[in-house]
Amino acid sequence: MEKIKIIVTEDEKDILNWELECLSTFDEIDIVGFSDNTKDAYQLILKKQPHAVFADINLRDGNIITDVFLKLKLNNIKLPYLVFISGHPEYAAKLINEYSDFVVKFIEKPFAHEWEEKFQEAISSIRSRMNRDNHTFEAKTNQIDHLFVKSGENYIKLNYKDILWVEVAGNGGSYYVSDTDNYLVDLTLNKISEQLPKDQFMRISRDIMINLHHLKKVNKEDRTAIVLKQSKEKGLGIGDSYYSDLLKIIKG
């Protein structure tokens, strides 16, 4: 059986170490990372793609819901399940009602004398959700026709049909290129390729992924893919290892 990959977030060091020690006793989980702040927690989720996060809600630099999970949702990234651990039970009803799709359990602090039972209940709930929701999530994802990208301080809705291509920007970032603008996001091209529909977007080099609906022609002489941007032809270089696959696609 596949192990449940989890990340733990807690900004009190002693509690974090205790939680890690307790959770490590369960054979069916794999702790793939931990963090004491929302920024690192967000990056860990992107990198490790955990099934679940055991999280204190308020960390030293922000809130796990608004600063991590909402950000993931707006960027159309699959949300891990959430077991939230807090000394503020007033959060429980609100979070479970508003985020029932991914919140699986609330554990109220302190719980040292019941930790094994409470963690086991949480792990069992995660396993049940994984078994029940896996195919449902994939079906919903395939119906999405847009994503939100964070550009500066704004989240901008981009319809897939309006994206001409995506290009590496350096320093772990990428550009979504539309007819009118370029949107810099803090995601690698590999991560973006996991989010975009594979029947619509195709990688043509290590640095570029194009929207096949906007491909006008392929110049065989200089191996470029031609896309119209503001009614002008733009040639995008095709990598040697991608050329034959692109020709197979356009030839049907």
GROMACS elastic network, one bead per residue, 0.5 to 0.9 nm:
[ bonds ]
;  ai    aj funct       b0    kb
    1    28     6  0.81821   500
    2     5     6  0.89151   500
    2    28     6  0.78103   500
    2    29     6  0.87953   500
    3    27     6  0.80617   500
    3    28     6  0.50350   500
    3    29     6  0.50949   500
    3    30     6  0.61315   500
    4    28     6  0.62518   500
    4    30     6  0.58904   500
    4    31     6  0.83473   500
    4    50     6  0.77027   500
    4    51     6  0.60297   500
    4    52     6  0.74923   500
    4   123     6  0.81736   500
    4   126     6  0.81280   500
    4   127     6  0.75458   500
    5    28     6  0.89172   500
    5    29     6  0.58599   500
    5    31     6  0.59270   500
    5    32     6  0.62200   500
    5    48     6  0.84314   500
    5    49     6  0.79988   500
    5    51     6  0.52054   500
    5    52     6  0.65585   500
    5    53     6  0.86352   500
    6    29     6  0.69659   500
    6    30     6  0.61505   500
    6    32     6  0.59264   500
    6    33     6  0.72372   500
    6    34     6  0.87006   500
    6    48     6  0.89535   500
    6    49     6  0.87641   500
    6    50     6  0.51730   500
    6    51     6  0.59531   500
    6    53     6  0.54000   500
    6    54     6  0.71213   500
    6    80     6  0.88338   500
    7    30     6  0.87325   500
    7    31     6  0.59151   500
    7    32     6  0.58475   500
    7    34     6  0.52938   500
    7    35     6  0.78932   500
    7    41     6  0.80627   500
    7    44     6  0.78352   500
    7    45     6  0.77702   500
    7    48     6  0.86168   500
    7    50     6  0.65457   500
    7    51     6  0.85102   500
    7    52     6  0.66240   500
    7    54     6  0.62327   500
    7    55     6  0.80791   500
    8    16     6  0.76327   500
    8    19     6  0.80021   500
    8    20     6  0.74430   500
    8    31     6  0.76970   500
    8    32     6  0.86614   500
    8    33     6  0.66381   500
    8    35     6  0.64607   500
    8    36     6  0.85526   500
    8    41     6  0.84871   500
    8    52     6  0.88218   500
    8    53     6  0.57565   500
    8    55     6  0.57496   500
    8    56     6  0.84185   500
    9    16     6  0.72830   500
    9    33     6  0.87497   500
    9    34     6  0.55538   500
    9    36     6  0.54523   500
    9    37     6  0.71671   500
    9    38     6  0.82078   500
    9    41     6  0.69635   500
    9    53     6  0.74504   500
    9    54     6  0.63476   500
    9    56     6  0.60309   500
    9    57     6  0.85874   500
    9    59     6  0.79648   500
    9    64     6  0.87308   500
   10    13     6  0.72592   500
   10    15     6  0.71400   500
   10    16     6  0.53560   500
   10    19     6  0.88834   500
   10    34     6  0.80076   500
   10    35     6  0.65370   500
   10    37     6  0.75503   500
   10    54     6  0.85970   500
   10    55     6  0.63003   500
   10    56     6  0.53065   500
   10    57     6  0.83806   500
   10    58     6  0.85250   500
   10    59     6  0.66275   500
   10    60     6  0.88637   500
   10    85     6  0.88659   500
   11    14     6  0.89855   500
   11    15     6  0.81169   500
   11    16     6  0.71073   500
   11    35     6  0.75517   500
   11    37     6  0.66320   500
   11    56     6  0.77631   500
   11    58     6  0.84090   500
   11    59     6  0.55533   500
   11    60     6  0.61281   500
   12    15     6  0.55036   500
   12    16     6  0.60974   500
   12    17     6  0.87280   500
   12    36     6  0.74485   500
   12    59     6  0.87969   500
   13    16     6  0.50187   500
   13    17     6  0.61372   500
   13    18     6  0.85335   500
   13    36     6  0.79439   500
   14    17     6  0.52603   500
   14    18     6  0.61729   500
   14    19     6  0.86593   500
   15    18     6  0.50127   500
   15    19     6  0.60677   500
   15    20     6  0.85381   500
   16    19     6  0.51789   500
   16    20     6  0.61676   500
   16    21     6  0.85929   500
   16    34     6  0.83344   500
   16    35     6  0.86510   500
   16    36     6  0.81679   500
   17    20     6  0.51394   500
   17    21     6  0.61511   500
   17    22     6  0.86532   500
   18    21     6  0.50961   500
   18    22     6  0.61828   500
   18    23     6  0.85924   500
   19    22     6  0.51056   500
   19    23     6  0.59912   500
   19    24     6  0.84030   500
   19   115     6  0.89163   500
   20    23     6  0.52257   500
   20    24     6  0.60023   500
   20    25     6  0.89479   500
   20    31     6  0.79322   500
   20    34     6  0.84661   500
   21    24     6  0.53023   500
   21    25     6  0.70405   500
   22    25     6  0.56900   500
   22    26     6  0.78852   500
   22   115     6  0.77442   500
   22   116     6  0.76037   500
   22   119     6  0.85677   500
   23    26     6  0.58029   500
   23    27     6  0.89407   500
   23    29     6  0.77956   500
   23    30     6  0.88789   500
   23    31     6  0.79202   500
   23   116     6  0.85648   500
   23   119     6  0.73989   500
   24    27     6  0.73879   500
   24    29     6  0.75570   500
   24    30     6  0.76822   500
   24    31     6  0.72191   500
   25    29     6  0.87848   500
   26    29     6  0.60075   500
   26    30     6  0.85498   500
   26   119     6  0.89641   500
   26   120     6  0.81727   500
   27    30     6  0.77867   500
   28   123     6  0.84709   500
   29   123     6  0.80490   500
   31    34     6  0.78841   500
   31    50     6  0.88269   500
   32    44     6  0.86537   500
   32    48     6  0.67976   500
   32    50     6  0.73906   500
   33    41     6  0.86384   500
   33    44     6  0.68296   500
   33    45     6  0.88301   500
   33    48     6  0.77845   500
   33    50     6  0.89016   500
   34    40     6  0.85634   500
   34    41     6  0.73302   500
   34    44     6  0.79447   500
   35    38     6  0.76729   500
   35    39     6  0.87653   500
   35    40     6  0.61013   500
   35    41     6  0.56394   500
   35    44     6  0.82220   500
   36    40     6  0.76791   500
   36    41     6  0.76712   500
   36    59     6  0.65838   500
   36    60     6  0.72127   500
   36    61     6  0.87925   500
   37    40     6  0.58421   500
   37    41     6  0.62324   500
   37    42     6  0.88614   500
   37    58     6  0.89969   500
   37    59     6  0.55703   500
   37    60     6  0.59823   500
   37    61     6  0.58456   500
   37    62     6  0.73674   500
   37    63     6  0.88952   500
   37    64     6  0.85459   500
   38    42     6  0.60750   500
   38    43     6  0.86859   500
   38    58     6  0.89706   500
   38    59     6  0.67259   500
   38    60     6  0.80766   500
   38    61     6  0.64202   500
   38    62     6  0.62232   500
   38    63     6  0.69930   500
   38    64     6  0.60906   500
   38    67     6  0.64089   500
   38    68     6  0.62509   500
   39    42     6  0.53341   500
   39    43     6  0.65354   500
   39    44     6  0.87322   500
   39    61     6  0.80243   500
   39    62     6  0.87721   500
   39    67     6  0.79505   500
   39    68     6  0.76779   500
   40    43     6  0.51210   500
   40    44     6  0.60149   500
   40    45     6  0.86117   500
   41    44     6  0.50659   500
   41    45     6  0.62636   500
   41    46     6  0.87581   500
   41    64     6  0.83531   500
   41    68     6  0.72804   500
   42    45     6  0.52642   500
   42    46     6  0.64316   500
   42    47     6  0.87659   500
   42    64     6  0.89125   500
   42    67     6  0.82085   500
   42    68     6  0.55032   500
   42    69     6  0.81195   500
   42    71     6  0.84536   500
   42    72     6  0.79178   500
   43    46     6  0.50982   500
   43    47     6  0.61293   500
   43    48     6  0.84285   500
   44    47     6  0.50867   500
   44    48     6  0.56481   500
   44    49     6  0.75546   500
   44    50     6  0.84769   500
   45    48     6  0.53688   500
   45    49     6  0.50283   500
   45    50     6  0.61832   500
   45    53     6  0.86257   500
   45    79     6  0.88580   500
   45    80     6  0.80617   500
   46    49     6  0.56775   500
   46    50     6  0.85877   500
   46    72     6  0.87617   500
   46    77     6  0.84019   500
   46   187     6  0.86800   500
   46   191     6  0.79064   500
   47    50     6  0.87129   500
   47   191     6  0.87326   500
   49    52     6  0.87366   500
   49    78     6  0.86586   500
   49    80     6  0.76873   500
   50    53     6  0.71518   500
   50    80     6  0.62715   500
   50    81     6  0.85896   500
   51    79     6  0.84059   500
   51    80     6  0.50547   500
   51    81     6  0.61822   500
   51    82     6  0.88661   500
   51   126     6  0.80795   500
   51   130     6  0.80506   500
   52    79     6  0.84885   500
   52    82     6  0.55743   500
   52    83     6  0.73612   500
   52   102     6  0.88919   500
   52   126     6  0.73251   500
   53    80     6  0.65583   500
   53    81     6  0.62559   500
   53    82     6  0.50062   500
   53    83     6  0.61539   500
   53    84     6  0.79407   500
   54    81     6  0.86660   500
   54    82     6  0.61156   500
   54    84     6  0.57980   500
   54    85     6  0.70243   500
   55    58     6  0.87434   500
   55    59     6  0.89475   500
   55    64     6  0.73896   500
   55    82     6  0.71373   500
   55    83     6  0.62331   500
   55    85     6  0.57237   500
   55    86     6  0.82217   500
   56    59     6  0.66523   500
   56    63     6  0.87010   500
   56    64     6  0.74575   500
   56    83     6  0.87037   500
   56    84     6  0.57252   500
   56    86     6  0.55717   500
   56    87     6  0.88469   500
   57    62     6  0.84952   500
   57    63     6  0.56713   500
   57    64     6  0.51717   500
   57    65     6  0.70388   500
   57    84     6  0.64149   500
   57    85     6  0.69246   500
   57    86     6  0.64522   500
   57    91     6  0.88988   500
   58    61     6  0.79880   500
   58    62     6  0.59776   500
   58    64     6  0.63913   500
   58    65     6  0.87876   500
   58    86     6  0.82390   500
   59    62     6  0.53537   500
   59    63     6  0.59873   500
   59    64     6  0.70880   500
   60    63     6  0.84019   500
   62    65     6  0.89190   500
   62    66     6  0.79715   500
   62    67     6  0.63691   500
   62    68     6  0.89868   500
   63    66     6  0.55944   500
   63    67     6  0.55008   500
   63    68     6  0.74635   500
   64    67     6  0.54733   500
   64    68     6  0.51598   500
   64    69     6  0.65148   500
   64    70     6  0.86241   500
   65    68     6  0.56065   500
   65    70     6  0.59940   500
   65    71     6  0.84951   500
   65    95     6  0.88376   500
   66    69     6  0.61865   500
   66    70     6  0.51025   500
   66    71     6  0.70154   500
   67    70     6  0.63701   500
   67    71     6  0.61310   500
   67    72     6  0.88147   500
   68    71     6  0.52129   500
   68    72     6  0.61926   500
   68    73     6  0.87016   500
   69    72     6  0.50313   500
   69    73     6  0.61546   500
   69    74     6  0.86517   500
   69    79     6  0.68417   500
   69    80     6  0.85720   500
   70    74     6  0.61423   500
   70    75     6  0.86029   500
   71    74     6  0.52085   500
   71    75     6  0.63015   500
   71    76     6  0.87440   500
   71    77     6  0.86910   500
   71   150     6  0.86662   500
   72    75     6  0.51971   500
   72    76     6  0.63362   500
   72    77     6  0.51516   500
   72    78     6  0.71833   500
   72    79     6  0.66665   500
   73    76     6  0.50494   500
   73    77     6  0.57580   500
   73    78     6  0.71616   500
   73    79     6  0.68387   500
   73   148     6  0.84365   500
   74    77     6  0.76133   500
   74   147     6  0.70667   500
   74   148     6  0.51205   500
   74   149     6  0.71595   500
   74   150     6  0.82201   500
   74   155     6  0.73944   500
   74   156     6  0.89882   500
   74   157     6  0.87465   500
   75   147     6  0.60023   500
   75   149     6  0.56196   500
   75   150     6  0.74310   500
   75   155     6  0.84755   500
   76    79     6  0.87189   500
   76   141     6  0.88389   500
   76   144     6  0.89379   500
   76   146     6  0.82906   500
   76   147     6  0.55026   500
   76   148     6  0.66499   500
   76   149     6  0.86223   500
   76   195     6  0.70895   500
   77   195     6  0.68733   500
   78   137     6  0.86195   500
   78   141     6  0.87727   500
   78   195     6  0.87382   500
   79    82     6  0.86175   500
   79   102     6  0.69775   500
   80   102     6  0.67473   500
   80   103     6  0.89280   500
   81   101     6  0.81734   500
   81   103     6  0.58459   500
   81   104     6  0.64978   500
   81   126     6  0.68790   500
   81   129     6  0.82919   500
   81   130     6  0.87916   500
   82   102     6  0.58663   500
   82   104     6  0.58927   500
   82   105     6  0.71965   500
   82   106     6  0.87869   500
   82   126     6  0.85662   500
   83   102     6  0.88006   500
   83   103     6  0.62025   500
   83   104     6  0.57646   500
   83   106     6  0.59595   500
   83   107     6  0.74035   500
   83   122     6  0.68126   500
   83   123     6  0.89935   500
   83   126     6  0.86849   500
   84    92     6  0.86280   500
   84   103     6  0.76376   500
   84   104     6  0.83619   500
   84   105     6  0.65380   500
   84   106     6  0.51425   500
   84   107     6  0.62905   500
   84   108     6  0.84475   500
   85    88     6  0.87992   500
   85   105     6  0.85888   500
   85   106     6  0.60212   500
   85   108     6  0.58172   500
   85   109     6  0.66671   500
   86    89     6  0.69436   500
   86    91     6  0.82653   500
   86    92     6  0.88484   500
   86   106     6  0.77555   500
   86   107     6  0.66026   500
   86   108     6  0.52554   500
   86   109     6  0.54799   500
   86   110     6  0.83762   500
   87    90     6  0.89702   500
   87   107     6  0.85532   500
   87   108     6  0.54993   500
   87   110     6  0.69807   500
   88    91     6  0.60077   500
   88    92     6  0.78479   500
   88   108     6  0.72140   500
   88   109     6  0.79356   500
   89    92     6  0.53495   500
   89    93     6  0.81045   500
   89   106     6  0.83508   500
   89   107     6  0.86442   500
   89   108     6  0.63700   500
   89   109     6  0.86872   500
   90    93     6  0.68722   500
   90    94     6  0.76649   500
   91    94     6  0.56250   500
   91    95     6  0.60342   500
   91    96     6  0.84571   500
   91   106     6  0.89766   500
   92    95     6  0.54301   500
   92    96     6  0.60195   500
   92    97     6  0.84333   500
   92   105     6  0.88010   500
   92   106     6  0.62778   500
   92   107     6  0.88684   500
   92   108     6  0.88721   500
   93    96     6  0.52925   500
   93    97     6  0.59511   500
   93    98     6  0.84022   500
   94    97     6  0.53122   500
   94    98     6  0.59497   500
   94    99     6  0.81444   500
   95    98     6  0.52615   500
   95    99     6  0.55156   500
   95   100     6  0.73721   500
   95   103     6  0.73129   500
   96    99     6  0.54083   500
   96   101     6  0.85798   500
   96   102     6  0.85850   500
   96   103     6  0.58834   500
   96   104     6  0.77030   500
   96   105     6  0.78997   500
   96   106     6  0.81169   500
   97   100     6  0.54335   500
   97   103     6  0.88388   500
   98   101     6  0.84127   500
   99   102     6  0.60296   500
   99   103     6  0.58422   500
  100   103     6  0.52334   500
  100   104     6  0.72780   500
  101   104     6  0.81503   500
  102   129     6  0.86870   500
  103   106     6  0.80023   500
  104   122     6  0.70501   500
  104   125     6  0.63299   500
  104   126     6  0.66631   500
  104   129     6  0.80593   500
  105   121     6  0.83091   500
  105   122     6  0.60014   500
  105   125     6  0.76536   500
  105   126     6  0.88443   500
  106   122     6  0.84877   500
  107   110     6  0.86426   500
  107   111     6  0.76655   500
  107   118     6  0.71117   500
  107   119     6  0.85283   500
  107   122     6  0.86724   500
  108   111     6  0.66515   500
  109   112     6  0.81874   500
  110   113     6  0.84043   500
  111   114     6  0.54579   500
  111   115     6  0.56790   500
  111   118     6  0.81667   500
  112   115     6  0.52128   500
  112   116     6  0.86071   500
  113   116     6  0.82689   500
  114   117     6  0.56684   500
  114   118     6  0.62357   500
  114   119     6  0.86269   500
  115   118     6  0.52199   500
  115   119     6  0.59282   500
  115   120     6  0.83526   500
  116   119     6  0.53513   500
  116   120     6  0.60222   500
  116   121     6  0.85857   500
  117   120     6  0.51656   500
  117   121     6  0.61932   500
  117   122     6  0.87040   500
  118   121     6  0.51245   500
  118   122     6  0.62883   500
  118   123     6  0.87100   500
  119   122     6  0.50181   500
  119   123     6  0.61261   500
  119   124     6  0.85435   500
  120   123     6  0.50670   500
  120   124     6  0.60577   500
  120   125     6  0.85066   500
  121   124     6  0.51576   500
  121   125     6  0.61559   500
  121   126     6  0.86815   500
  122   125     6  0.50830   500
  122   126     6  0.62453   500
  122   127     6  0.87000   500
  123   126     6  0.50874   500
  123   127     6  0.62313   500
  123   128     6  0.86192   500
  124   127     6  0.51113   500
  124   128     6  0.61746   500
  124   129     6  0.86505   500
  125   128     6  0.50622   500
  125   129     6  0.61726   500
  125   130     6  0.85731   500
  126   129     6  0.50800   500
  126   130     6  0.60787   500
  126   131     6  0.86330   500
  127   130     6  0.50662   500
  127   131     6  0.62571   500
  127   132     6  0.86221   500
  128   131     6  0.52554   500
  128   132     6  0.61531   500
  128   133     6  0.84452   500
  129   132     6  0.50626   500
  129   133     6  0.56070   500
  129   134     6  0.78858   500
  130   133     6  0.55065   500
  130   134     6  0.56833   500
  131   134     6  0.60957   500
  131   135     6  0.84858   500
  132   135     6  0.75304   500
  132   136     6  0.77060   500
  133   136     6  0.50732   500
  133   137     6  0.58971   500
  133   138     6  0.86034   500
  134   137     6  0.54178   500
  134   138     6  0.65289   500
  134   139     6  0.89064   500
  135   138     6  0.51659   500
  135   139     6  0.62758   500
  135   140     6  0.87436   500
  136   139     6  0.52048   500
  136   140     6  0.63194   500
  136   141     6  0.86689   500
  137   140     6  0.51551   500
  137   141     6  0.60985   500
  137   142     6  0.86990   500
  138   141     6  0.50950   500
  138   142     6  0.63388   500
  138   143     6  0.89800   500
  139   142     6  0.53457   500
  139   143     6  0.68196   500
  140   143     6  0.53223   500
  140   144     6  0.68718   500
  141   144     6  0.54872   500
  141   145     6  0.89550   500
  141   195     6  0.88503   500
  141   197     6  0.89625   500
  142   145     6  0.82027   500
  142   197     6  0.72548   500
  144   147     6  0.79013   500
  144   197     6  0.89455   500
  145   158     6  0.88587   500
  145   159     6  0.60092   500
  145   160     6  0.58019   500
  145   161     6  0.79986   500
  145   197     6  0.88161   500
  146   157     6  0.68706   500
  146   158     6  0.55645   500
  146   160     6  0.52117   500
  146   161     6  0.82631   500
  146   196     6  0.89622   500
  147   156     6  0.82778   500
  147   157     6  0.58255   500
  147   158     6  0.55148   500
  147   159     6  0.65087   500
  147   160     6  0.74450   500
  147   195     6  0.87867   500
  147   196     6  0.87968   500
  148   155     6  0.59176   500
  148   156     6  0.52400   500
  148   158     6  0.59639   500
  148   159     6  0.86061   500
  149   154     6  0.81469   500
  149   155     6  0.53835   500
  149   156     6  0.52207   500
  149   157     6  0.64343   500
  149   158     6  0.71093   500
  149   176     6  0.85675   500
  149   183     6  0.75144   500
  149   184     6  0.83489   500
  149   185     6  0.67112   500
  150   153     6  0.69195   500
  150   154     6  0.56043   500
  150   156     6  0.62358   500
  150   157     6  0.89587   500
  150   183     6  0.79455   500
  150   184     6  0.77725   500
  150   185     6  0.61717   500
  150   186     6  0.82759   500
  151   154     6  0.53680   500
  151   155     6  0.61558   500
  151   156     6  0.69420   500
  151   183     6  0.58365   500
  151   184     6  0.59810   500
  151   185     6  0.64187   500
  152   155     6  0.81233   500
  152   183     6  0.88479   500
  152   184     6  0.81315   500
  152   185     6  0.87200   500
  156   183     6  0.88940   500
  158   161     6  0.83017   500
  158   162     6  0.66870   500
  158   163     6  0.72037   500
  158   176     6  0.89774   500
  158   178     6  0.87237   500
  159   162     6  0.53958   500
  159   163     6  0.69808   500
  160   163     6  0.54796   500
  160   164     6  0.86509   500
  160   196     6  0.79139   500
  160   197     6  0.85874   500
  160   200     6  0.84564   500
  160   211     6  0.81760   500
  161   164     6  0.77540   500
  161   200     6  0.88899   500
  161   211     6  0.77876   500
  161   213     6  0.75394   500
  161   214     6  0.84330   500
  162   177     6  0.85967   500
  162   178     6  0.58301   500
  162   179     6  0.72869   500
  162   211     6  0.88731   500
  163   166     6  0.75603   500
  163   176     6  0.65797   500
  163   177     6  0.58558   500
  163   179     6  0.76812   500
  163   210     6  0.82741   500
  163   211     6  0.66100   500
  163   214     6  0.85858   500
  164   176     6  0.77972   500
  164   177     6  0.56326   500
  164   178     6  0.52358   500
  164   179     6  0.69368   500
  164   209     6  0.89652   500
  164   210     6  0.62548   500
  164   211     6  0.54404   500
  164   212     6  0.84628   500
  164   213     6  0.83882   500
  164   214     6  0.61672   500
  164   215     6  0.84901   500
  164   227     6  0.74071   500
  164   228     6  0.82657   500
  164   229     6  0.77706   500
  165   175     6  0.83558   500
  165   176     6  0.63766   500
  165   177     6  0.54081   500
  165   178     6  0.72971   500
  165   201     6  0.82053   500
  165   208     6  0.69656   500
  165   209     6  0.55833   500
  165   211     6  0.55437   500
  165   212     6  0.88635   500
  165   214     6  0.85348   500
  165   227     6  0.87152   500
  166   174     6  0.68658   500
  166   175     6  0.55307   500
  166   177     6  0.58534   500
  166   178     6  0.89483   500
  166   189     6  0.75543   500
  166   192     6  0.85111   500
  166   203     6  0.89873   500
  166   207     6  0.82470   500
  166   208     6  0.57084   500
  166   209     6  0.51396   500
  166   210     6  0.63060   500
  166   211     6  0.83075   500
  167   173     6  0.89365   500
  167   174     6  0.55355   500
  167   175     6  0.51297   500
  167   176     6  0.67095   500
  167   177     6  0.75702   500
  167   189     6  0.72487   500
  167   207     6  0.55883   500
  167   209     6  0.65278   500
  167   210     6  0.85959   500
  168   171     6  0.88890   500
  168   172     6  0.79262   500
  168   173     6  0.63932   500
  168   175     6  0.62877   500
  168   188     6  0.72122   500
  168   189     6  0.62730   500
  168   206     6  0.83509   500
  168   207     6  0.50202   500
  168   208     6  0.65440   500
  169   172     6  0.73259   500
  169   173     6  0.52266   500
  169   175     6  0.60034   500
  169   184     6  0.75772   500
  169   185     6  0.88059   500
  169   188     6  0.87189   500
  169   207     6  0.84675   500
  170   173     6  0.55273   500
  170   174     6  0.69489   500
  170   188     6  0.87013   500
  171   174     6  0.86756   500
  171   186     6  0.86412   500
  171   188     6  0.87975   500
  172   186     6  0.65065   500
  172   187     6  0.61629   500
  172   188     6  0.52216   500
  172   189     6  0.83542   500
  173   184     6  0.68574   500
  173   185     6  0.56327   500
  173   188     6  0.53355   500
  173   189     6  0.77014   500
  174   183     6  0.81147   500
  174   184     6  0.57424   500
  174   185     6  0.55543   500
  174   186     6  0.66598   500
  174   187     6  0.60551   500
  174   188     6  0.59898   500
  174   189     6  0.63250   500
  174   192     6  0.85698   500
  174   207     6  0.89899   500
  175   182     6  0.59081   500
  175   183     6  0.52296   500
  175   185     6  0.62984   500
  175   189     6  0.89691   500
  176   181     6  0.83131   500
  176   182     6  0.56303   500
  176   183     6  0.50292   500
  176   184     6  0.65803   500
  176   185     6  0.76858   500
  177   180     6  0.79746   500
  177   181     6  0.61662   500
  177   183     6  0.64853   500
  177   184     6  0.88923   500
  178   181     6  0.53618   500
  178   182     6  0.62226   500
  178   183     6  0.82030   500
  178   229     6  0.77846   500
  179   182     6  0.84568   500
  179   228     6  0.82092   500
  179   229     6  0.52591   500
  179   230     6  0.56883   500
  179   231     6  0.87678   500
  180   229     6  0.81009   500
  180   230     6  0.72994   500
  184   187     6  0.88000   500
  185   188     6  0.84459   500
  187   190     6  0.81718   500
  187   191     6  0.62675   500
  187   192     6  0.66004   500
  188   191     6  0.52689   500
  188   192     6  0.63296   500
  188   193     6  0.86557   500
  189   193     6  0.60152   500
  189   194     6  0.87607   500
  189   206     6  0.84963   500
  189   207     6  0.73838   500
  189   208     6  0.78817   500
  189   209     6  0.79551   500
  190   193     6  0.51828   500
  190   194     6  0.67247   500
  191   194     6  0.53571   500
  191   195     6  0.69537   500
  192   195     6  0.52155   500
  192   196     6  0.64581   500
  193   196     6  0.54740   500
  193   197     6  0.80256   500
  193   198     6  0.78363   500
  193   201     6  0.79661   500
  193   202     6  0.83158   500
  193   203     6  0.81333   500
  193   209     6  0.79451   500
  194   197     6  0.79621   500
  194   198     6  0.83132   500
  195   198     6  0.87412   500
  196   199     6  0.88370   500
  196   200     6  0.77768   500
  196   201     6  0.66632   500
  197   200     6  0.55596   500
  197   201     6  0.62089   500
  198   201     6  0.53282   500
  198   202     6  0.66523   500
  199   202     6  0.77590   500
  199   212     6  0.83799   500
  200   210     6  0.84354   500
  200   211     6  0.58296   500
  200   212     6  0.56095   500
  200   213     6  0.68320   500
  201   209     6  0.64961   500
  201   210     6  0.55539   500
  201   212     6  0.57705   500
  201   213     6  0.83321   500
  202   208     6  0.86535   500
  202   209     6  0.53285   500
  202   210     6  0.55246   500
  202   211     6  0.66500   500
  202   212     6  0.68145   500
  202   246     6  0.80126   500
  203   206     6  0.73760   500
  203   207     6  0.81372   500
  203   208     6  0.59609   500
  203   210     6  0.62621   500
  203   211     6  0.89747   500
  203   238     6  0.88829   500
  203   242     6  0.73652   500
  203   246     6  0.86660   500
  204   207     6  0.79561   500
  204   208     6  0.59143   500
  204   209     6  0.57109   500
  204   210     6  0.69957   500
  204   225     6  0.82946   500
  204   236     6  0.84623   500
  204   237     6  0.75824   500
  204   238     6  0.51016   500
  204   239     6  0.60587   500
  204   240     6  0.88432   500
  204   241     6  0.85058   500
  204   242     6  0.53452   500
  204   243     6  0.70124   500
  204   245     6  0.86872   500
  204   246     6  0.71889   500
  205   208     6  0.52780   500
  205   209     6  0.70685   500
  205   237     6  0.72248   500
  205   238     6  0.54632   500
  205   240     6  0.79398   500
  205   241     6  0.78267   500
  205   242     6  0.62772   500
  205   243     6  0.86065   500
  206   209     6  0.83049   500
  206   239     6  0.72404   500
  206   242     6  0.89367   500
  208   236     6  0.79033   500
  208   237     6  0.82952   500
  208   238     6  0.84437   500
  210   213     6  0.86139   500
  210   214     6  0.77779   500
  210   215     6  0.75816   500
  210   225     6  0.86827   500
  210   227     6  0.86890   500
  210   236     6  0.88514   500
  211   214     6  0.56230   500
  211   215     6  0.68522   500
  212   215     6  0.50805   500
  212   216     6  0.86151   500
  212   250     6  0.87984   500
  213   216     6  0.82354   500
  214   226     6  0.85308   500
  214   227     6  0.58472   500
  214   228     6  0.71262   500
  215   218     6  0.79065   500
  215   225     6  0.67582   500
  215   226     6  0.59971   500
  215   227     6  0.51130   500
  215   228     6  0.78657   500
  216   225     6  0.76904   500
  216   226     6  0.55722   500
  216   227     6  0.56091   500
  216   228     6  0.72884   500
  216   233     6  0.87886   500
  217   224     6  0.85631   500
  217   225     6  0.61913   500
  217   226     6  0.52828   500
  217   227     6  0.75348   500
  218   221     6  0.89374   500
  218   223     6  0.68684   500
  218   224     6  0.58125   500
  218   226     6  0.59396   500
  218   235     6  0.88131   500
  218   247     6  0.84453   500
  219   222     6  0.59975   500
  219   223     6  0.53354   500
  219   224     6  0.51956   500
  219   225     6  0.63796   500
  219   226     6  0.72448   500
  219   235     6  0.84430   500
  220   224     6  0.70285   500
  220   225     6  0.88701   500
  221   224     6  0.81155   500
  222   237     6  0.80724   500
  222   238     6  0.88280   500
  223   235     6  0.89252   500
  223   236     6  0.84080   500
  223   237     6  0.62622   500
  223   238     6  0.56437   500
  223   239     6  0.80542   500
  223   240     6  0.85852   500
  223   243     6  0.77109   500
  224   234     6  0.89803   500
  224   235     6  0.53595   500
  224   236     6  0.50630   500
  224   238     6  0.53991   500
  224   239     6  0.89218   500
  225   234     6  0.79815   500
  225   235     6  0.54847   500
  225   236     6  0.50140   500
  225   237     6  0.64169   500
  225   238     6  0.66282   500
  226   233     6  0.61265   500
  226   234     6  0.54877   500
  226   236     6  0.63714   500
  227   232     6  0.81152   500
  227   233     6  0.57152   500
  227   234     6  0.52096   500
  227   235     6  0.65668   500
  227   236     6  0.77073   500
  228   231     6  0.53662   500
  228   232     6  0.52218   500
  228   234     6  0.58924   500
  228   235     6  0.88201   500
  229   232     6  0.53096   500
  229   233     6  0.63847   500
  229   234     6  0.64862   500
  230   233     6  0.83816   500
  238   241     6  0.84535   500
  238   242     6  0.66023   500
  238   243     6  0.60569   500
  238   246     6  0.87982   500
  239   242     6  0.52999   500
  239   243     6  0.61542   500
  240   243     6  0.53870   500
  240   244     6  0.78959   500
  241   244     6  0.71707   500
  241   245     6  0.80601   500
  242   245     6  0.55171   500
  242   246     6  0.63403   500
  242   247     6  0.88976   500
  243   246     6  0.52567   500
  243   247     6  0.63622   500
  243   248     6  0.88155   500
  244   247     6  0.51081   500
  244   248     6  0.62910   500
  244   249     6  0.87807   500
  245   248     6  0.51112   500
  245   249     6  0.64128   500
  245   250     6  0.89381   500
  246   249     6  0.51317   500
  246   250     6  0.63902   500
  246   251     6  0.85985   500
  247   250     6  0.52888   500
  247   251     6  0.59926   500
  247   252     6  0.84636   500
  248   251     6  0.52544   500
  248   252     6  0.61405   500
  249   252     6  0.52555   500
